[in-house]
């Protein structure tokens, strides 16, 4: 092989890597946002001791984060339809970073709750806009791109509990050791937002990234009219039920495993990490949605998630770490496998002219429902116990699965 051939091959490899830098940066923005959110549940036990608050108060604070996150979905998509996606995501990254940095020094519980709201607002600009952005940059590889995007984001759930444990073993820079975690996360969020703002726009050169004037600007009624389609509304109902279940489960899974499952805290956090470690399945289901169809995958992944959650409830208190761990893994495979396929379905059925705002409408509903999950689980667990609370989640997810199977049967 000649020197020219070697150089040509290297330039081709670099060009291939540059093609995916937008995907890498978008995924990193999402990873950092989810990392900061997932850092809170493993710290709930410490928060109860430090601040002297109840599980209901902690669930309400986390619900506040998710409600603000939900409230940002439609506005971020609506604005992105008009001014472009890159600026909206970059501003969200800055707000997220500032929210994390607000936790760097010792402060009352009210400051913690306020910082959680800021993180909710910042991360609320990400996914609605990012899904449509990636579909536009990678039109023939939408499923693959969304699979990578969701997988990298989900790995934050593996990294966050491990980082909490690691931070606890180190001296704190400003106050308690866990605050150092938010210092690093906040600075990283600001840096990635800047890199995103600099690198991603070149992928959109020659594309129309905003509405083409007042006559072409989407109207609010166009977003609402989508819900006149029965199948679309049914699918939105599925996503709402899934989100309620998943967010309620994630917020309290470590405490559930220690309280109802009887596991040590270290083991519970390890199993909590395993829920996200299996998120690599999103690469497979995202790729498969480009090839074999969407609805069969949606049904299959939700069946697996429901089976895992049933096992978690039934085996708690009777099985040890292996049985509960297996249930968590099956639950994680189904729940994570569902996500990129859901995104691919929405991108396929939504009109391009109102795609970002429409995704915002859908995600506002599903995230709002998800925001109620932690508060509901916290309340029910204190009134009736954790097994009852997780039993309610199982029933809701089972209903979502049944409706998805029905949609698949009707579509065949």
C-alpha positions as CSV (number, residue, x, y, z in Angstrom):
1,X,0.0,0.0,0.0
2,X,1.4,3.4,-1.0
3,X,1.7,6.4,1.2
4,X,-1.0,8.2,-0.8
5,X,-3.4,5.3,-0.3
6,X,-2.6,5.2,3.5
7,X,-3.3,9.0,3.7
8,X,-6.5,8.7,1.7
9,X,-7.7,6.0,4.0
10,X,-6.9,8.1,7.1
11,X,-8.7,11.1,5.7
12,X,-11.7,8.9,4.9
13,X,-11.8,7.6,8.5
14,X,-11.6,11.1,9.9
15,X,-14.4,12.2,7.6
16,X,-16.5,9.3,8.8
17,X,-15.8,10.3,12.4
18,X,-16.7,13.9,11.7
19,X,-20.0,12.8,10.2
20,X,-21.0,11.5,13.7
21,X,-19.7,14.3,15.9
22,X,-23.2,15.8,16.0
23,X,-24.6,12.5,17.3
24,X,-21.8,12.3,19.8
25,X,-22.2,15.8,21.2
26,X,-26.0,15.5,21.3
27,X,-25.7,12.2,23.2
28,X,-23.2,13.7,25.6
29,X,-25.6,16.7,26.3
30,X,-28.3,14.1,27.1
31,X,-25.9,12.0,29.2
32,X,-24.9,14.8,31.4
33,X,-28.5,16.0,31.9
34,X,-29.6,12.5,32.9
35,X,-26.5,11.9,35.0
36,X,-27.4,14.9,37.2
37,X,-31.0,13.8,37.5
38,X,-30.1,10.2,38.3
39,X,-27.6,11.4,40.9
40,X,-30.5,12.4,43.2
41,X,-32.2,9.1,44.0
42,X,-29.1,7.3,45.4
43,X,-28.6,10.3,47.7
44,X,-32.2,10.3,49.1
45,X,-31.1,8.3,52.1
46,X,-28.4,10.9,52.9
47,X,-30.8,13.8,52.2
48,X,-33.3,12.4,54.8
49,X,-30.5,12.5,57.4
50,X,-28.9,15.8,56.4
51,X,-32.1,17.8,55.9
52,X,-34.5,15.9,58.2
53,X,-37.2,15.5,55.5
54,X,-39.6,12.6,54.7
55,X,-39.7,10.4,51.7
56,X,-42.8,12.3,50.6
57,X,-40.9,15.6,50.7
58,X,-38.1,14.1,48.7
59,X,-40.5,12.5,46.2
60,X,-42.3,15.9,45.9
61,X,-38.9,17.7,45.2
62,X,-38.1,15.1,42.5
63,X,-41.6,15.5,41.2
64,X,-41.0,19.2,41.0
65,X,-37.9,18.6,38.9
66,X,-39.9,16.4,36.6
67,X,-42.9,18.8,36.3
68,X,-40.6,21.6,35.3
69,X,-38.9,19.2,32.9
70,X,-42.3,18.4,31.5
71,X,-43.4,22.0,31.3
72,X,-40.4,22.7,29.0
73,X,-41.1,20.1,26.4
74,X,-43.6,22.0,24.2
75,X,-42.1,25.5,24.6
76,X,-38.7,24.2,23.6
77,X,-40.1,22.4,20.6
78,X,-42.3,25.4,19.7
79,X,-39.4,27.8,19.9
80,X,-37.1,25.4,18.0
81,X,-39.7,25.3,15.1
82,X,-39.1,29.1,14.8
83,X,-35.5,29.9,15.8
84,X,-33.7,26.5,15.3
85,X,-32.7,23.5,17.4
86,X,-29.0,24.2,18.2
87,X,-29.5,27.4,20.2
88,X,-32.4,25.9,22.2
89,X,-30.3,22.8,23.3
90,X,-27.2,25.0,24.0
91,X,-29.2,27.3,26.3
92,X,-30.6,24.3,28.1
93,X,-27.1,23.0,28.7
94,X,-26.1,26.3,30.3
95,X,-29.2,26.3,32.6
96,X,-28.5,22.7,33.6
97,X,-24.9,23.5,34.4
98,X,-25.9,26.5,36.5
99,X,-28.4,24.4,38.4
100,X,-25.7,21.8,39.3
101,X,-23.3,24.5,40.4
102,X,-25.9,25.9,42.8
103,X,-25.4,22.7,44.8
104,X,-21.7,23.2,45.3
105,X,-21.9,24.8,48.7
106,X,-23.8,23.8,51.8
107,X,-27.3,25.3,51.9
108,X,-30.8,24.6,53.2
109,X,-33.2,22.1,51.7
110,X,-35.0,24.9,49.8
111,X,-31.8,25.5,47.8
112,X,-31.6,21.9,46.9
113,X,-35.2,21.9,45.7
114,X,-34.6,25.1,43.7
115,X,-31.5,23.6,42.1
116,X,-33.5,20.5,41.1
117,X,-36.0,22.8,39.4
118,X,-33.2,24.5,37.5
119,X,-31.9,21.2,36.3
120,X,-35.4,20.1,35.3
121,X,-35.8,23.3,33.3
122,X,-32.4,22.9,31.5
123,X,-32.7,19.2,30.7
124,X,-36.3,19.8,29.6
125,X,-35.0,21.5,26.4
126,X,-33.0,18.4,25.3
127,X,-34.9,15.4,24.0
128,X,-37.9,16.9,22.2
129,X,-35.6,19.0,20.1
130,X,-32.8,16.4,19.8
131,X,-35.0,13.7,18.4
132,X,-36.0,15.8,15.4
133,X,-32.5,17.2,15.0
134,X,-30.9,13.8,14.8
135,X,-33.7,12.6,12.4
136,X,-32.8,15.6,10.1
137,X,-29.0,15.1,10.3
138,X,-29.2,11.3,9.8
139,X,-32.4,10.7,7.8
140,X,-31.5,7.2,6.6
141,X,-30.2,6.1,10.0
142,X,-32.8,7.6,12.3
143,X,-33.4,4.4,14.3
144,X,-29.6,3.8,14.7
145,X,-29.0,7.5,15.8
146,X,-31.8,7.4,18.3
147,X,-30.6,4.1,19.6
148,X,-27.1,5.5,20.2
149,X,-28.6,8.7,21.7
150,X,-30.8,6.9,24.2
151,X,-28.2,4.3,25.1
152,X,-25.6,7.0,26.0
153,X,-28.3,8.8,28.0
154,X,-29.2,5.6,29.8
155,X,-25.6,4.9,30.7
156,X,-25.9,7.9,33.0
157,X,-28.0,5.7,35.2
158,X,-25.0,3.4,35.6
159,X,-22.5,6.2,36.1
160,X,-24.5,8.2,38.6
161,X,-24.8,5.7,41.4
162,X,-21.2,4.7,41.0
163,X,-20.1,8.3,41.0
164,X,-22.1,8.9,44.2
165,X,-20.2,6.0,45.9
166,X,-16.9,7.3,44.6
167,X,-17.6,10.8,45.7
168,X,-18.4,9.7,49.2
169,X,-14.9,8.2,49.5
170,X,-13.2,11.5,48.6
171,X,-12.8,14.7,50.5
172,X,-15.3,17.4,49.5
173,X,-14.2,20.5,47.7
174,X,-16.9,22.7,49.2
175,X,-18.8,21.0,52.0
176,X,-20.1,17.4,51.8
177,X,-18.4,15.1,49.3
178,X,-21.5,14.6,47.1
179,X,-21.4,18.3,46.3
180,X,-18.2,17.7,44.4
181,X,-20.2,15.5,42.0
182,X,-22.4,18.4,41.1
183,X,-19.4,20.7,40.7
184,X,-17.8,18.4,38.1
185,X,-21.2,17.8,36.4
186,X,-22.0,21.5,36.2
187,X,-18.7,22.4,34.7
188,X,-18.9,19.5,32.2
189,X,-22.4,20.6,31.2
190,X,-21.2,24.1,30.4
191,X,-18.3,22.8,28.4
192,X,-20.3,20.4,26.3
193,X,-23.0,23.1,25.6
194,X,-20.3,25.3,24.1
195,X,-18.8,22.5,22.0
196,X,-22.4,21.6,20.8
197,X,-23.0,25.3,19.8
198,X,-19.7,25.4,17.8
199,X,-19.7,22.0,16.1
200,X,-23.3,21.0,15.3
201,X,-24.5,23.9,13.0
202,X,-22.3,22.8,10.1
203,X,-24.4,19.6,9.7
204,X,-27.4,21.8,9.0
205,X,-25.9,24.0,6.3
206,X,-28.2,24.2,3.3
207,X,-31.2,23.0,5.3
208,X,-34.1,25.1,6.4
209,X,-34.0,25.0,10.2
210,X,-36.9,27.4,11.1
211,X,-40.4,28.2,9.8
212,X,-40.3,30.1,6.5
213,X,-42.1,33.3,7.5
214,X,-45.4,34.2,9.1
215,X,-47.5,32.2,6.6
216,X,-45.5,29.1,7.1
217,X,-45.2,29.3,10.9
218,X,-47.0,26.5,12.7
219,X,-50.2,27.4,14.5
220,X,-51.2,26.1,17.9
221,X,-54.3,24.4,16.6
222,X,-52.2,22.2,14.3
223,X,-50.5,20.6,17.2
224,X,-53.8,19.9,19.0
225,X,-55.4,18.5,15.9
226,X,-53.1,15.5,15.9
227,X,-55.1,14.0,18.8
228,X,-58.1,13.6,16.6
229,X,-56.4,10.5,15.2
230,X,-57.5,7.5,17.4
231,X,-54.4,5.4,16.9
232,X,-52.1,8.3,17.6
233,X,-54.0,9.2,20.8
234,X,-53.9,5.6,21.9
235,X,-50.1,5.5,21.4
236,X,-49.8,8.7,23.4
237,X,-51.7,7.0,26.2
238,X,-49.2,4.1,26.1
239,X,-46.3,6.5,26.4
240,X,-48.0,8.3,29.3
241,X,-48.5,5.1,31.3
242,X,-45.0,3.9,30.6
243,X,-43.5,7.2,31.7
244,X,-45.5,7.2,35.0
245,X,-44.4,3.7,35.7
246,X,-40.7,4.1,34.8
247,X,-40.1,7.4,36.6
248,X,-41.9,6.2,39.8
249,X,-39.8,3.1,39.7
250,X,-36.4,4.8,39.0
251,X,-36.9,7.4,41.8
252,X,-37.4,4.7,44.5
253,X,-35.9,1.5,43.2
254,X,-32.8,1.7,45.6
255,X,-35.1,2.3,48.6
256,X,-37.5,-0.4,47.4
257,X,-34.7,-3.0,47.2
258,X,-33.5,-2.2,50.7
259,X,-37.0,-1.9,52.3
260,X,-39.1,-4.5,50.5
261,X,-36.3,-6.6,49.1
262,X,-34.3,-6.7,52.3
263,X,-31.0,-6.1,50.4
264,X,-28.0,-4.1,51.8
265,X,-27.6,-0.6,50.5
266,X,-24.5,-1.4,48.5
267,X,-26.2,-4.3,46.8
268,X,-29.3,-2.3,46.1
269,X,-27.3,0.5,44.4
270,X,-25.5,-2.1,42.3
271,X,-28.8,-3.6,41.1
272,X,-30.0,0.0,40.4
273,X,-27.0,0.4,38.2
274,X,-27.7,-2.8,36.4
275,X,-31.1,-1.4,35.3
276,X,-29.1,1.0,33.2
277,X,-26.2,-1.2,32.3
278,X,-28.4,-3.2,30.0
279,X,-29.4,0.0,28.1
280,X,-27.0,-1.1,25.3
281,X,-30.1,-3.1,24.1
282,X,-31.2,0.2,22.6
283,X,-28.6,-0.1,19.9
284,X,-30.2,-3.3,18.8
285,X,-33.8,-2.2,19.0
286,X,-33.0,1.1,17.4
287,X,-31.3,-0.6,14.5
288,X,-34.1,-3.2,14.2
289,X,-36.7,-0.5,13.9
290,X,-35.1,0.7,10.7
291,X,-35.4,-2.9,9.3
292,X,-38.2,-5.0,10.7
293,X,-40.9,-2.6,11.8
294,X,-41.8,-0.6,14.8
295,X,-45.1,-1.9,16.4
296,X,-43.8,-5.5,16.9
297,X,-40.8,-4.2,18.7
298,X,-42.9,-1.8,20.8
299,X,-45.1,-4.7,21.9
300,X,-42.2,-7.1,22.6
301,X,-40.2,-4.6,24.7
302,X,-43.2,-3.7,26.8
303,X,-44.0,-7.4,27.4
304,X,-40.4,-7.9,28.7
305,X,-40.6,-4.8,30.9
306,X,-43.9,-5.9,32.4
307,X,-42.6,-9.4,33.1
308,X,-39.5,-8.0,34.9
309,X,-41.6,-5.7,37.1
310,X,-43.9,-8.6,38.0
311,X,-40.9,-10.6,39.0
312,X,-39.6,-7.7,41.1
313,X,-42.8,-7.4,43.0
314,X,-43.5,-11.2,43.5
315,X,-39.9,-12.0,44.5
316,X,-39.3,-9.2,46.9
317,X,-38.9,-10.5,50.4
318,X,-38.6,-14.1,49.2
319,X,-35.7,-14.1,46.8
320,X,-32.2,-12.8,47.3
321,X,-30.1,-10.6,45.2
322,X,-29.9,-13.0,42.3
323,X,-33.6,-13.3,41.8
324,X,-34.3,-9.6,42.2
325,X,-31.3,-8.8,40.0
326,X,-32.6,-11.0,37.2
327,X,-36.0,-9.2,37.4
328,X,-34.3,-5.8,37.3
329,X,-32.3,-6.9,34.2
330,X,-35.3,-8.1,32.3
331,X,-37.2,-4.9,33.3
332,X,-34.3,-2.8,32.1
333,X,-34.0,-4.7,28.8
334,X,-37.7,-4.1,28.0
335,X,-37.8,-0.5,29.2
336,X,-34.7,0.6,27.5
337,X,-35.4,-1.3,24.3
338,X,-38.7,0.5,24.1
339,X,-37.3,4.0,24.1
340,X,-35.6,4.4,20.6
341,X,-38.5,2.6,18.9
342,X,-41.0,5.0,20.5
343,X,-38.9,7.9,19.2
344,X,-38.7,6.3,15.7
345,X,-42.5,5.8,15.7
346,X,-43.2,9.4,16.6
347,X,-40.8,10.8,14.0
348,X,-42.4,8.6,11.3
349,X,-46.0,9.7,12.0
350,X,-45.6,13.4,12.8
351,X,-45.8,16.1,10.1
352,X,-42.3,17.5,9.4
353,X,-43.5,21.1,9.5
354,X,-44.5,20.8,13.1
355,X,-42.3,17.9,14.2
356,X,-40.5,19.6,17.1
357,X,-43.5,21.2,18.5
358,X,-45.6,18.1,18.1
359,X,-43.0,16.0,19.9
360,X,-43.1,18.7,22.6
361,X,-46.8,18.2,23.0
362,X,-46.4,14.5,23.4
363,X,-43.4,14.7,25.7
364,X,-45.1,17.3,27.8
365,X,-47.9,14.8,28.5
366,X,-45.8,11.8,29.1
367,X,-43.2,13.7,31.2
368,X,-46.0,15.3,33.3
369,X,-47.4,11.9,33.9
370,X,-43.9,10.6,34.7
371,X,-43.4,13.5,37.1
372,X,-46.4,12.4,39.2
373,X,-44.8,8.9,39.5
374,X,-42.3,9.6,42.2
375,X,-44.8,11.5,44.4
376,X,-47.4,8.8,43.9
377,X,-44.9,6.0,44.8
378,X,-43.6,8.0,47.8
379,X,-47.1,8.6,49.2
380,X,-48.4,5.0,48.6
381,X,-45.2,3.5,50.1
382,X,-45.7,5.5,53.3
383,X,-49.4,4.7,53.6
384,X,-49.5,1.1,52.4
385,X,-45.9,-0.1,51.9
386,X,-43.5,-0.3,49.0
387,X,-44.9,-3.6,47.6
388,X,-48.4,-2.0,47.2
389,X,-46.8,1.0,45.5
390,X,-44.8,-1.1,43.0
391,X,-47.9,-3.3,42.5
392,X,-49.7,-0.2,41.3
393,X,-46.9,0.5,38.9
394,X,-47.1,-3.1,37.6
395,X,-50.8,-2.7,36.8
396,X,-50.3,0.6,34.9
397,X,-47.5,-0.9,32.8
398,X,-49.6,-4.0,32.1
399,X,-52.3,-1.8,30.8
400,X,-49.8,0.0,28.5
401,X,-48.6,-3.3,27.2
402,X,-52.1,-4.6,26.5
403,X,-52.9,-1.4,24.5
404,X,-49.7,-1.7,22.5
405,X,-50.5,-5.3,21.6
406,X,-54.0,-4.2,20.5
407,X,-52.5,-1.5,18.3
408,X,-50.2,-4.0,16.7
409,X,-53.0,-6.4,16.0
410,X,-55.1,-3.7,14.4
411,X,-52.2,-2.5,12.3
412,X,-51.5,-6.0,10.8
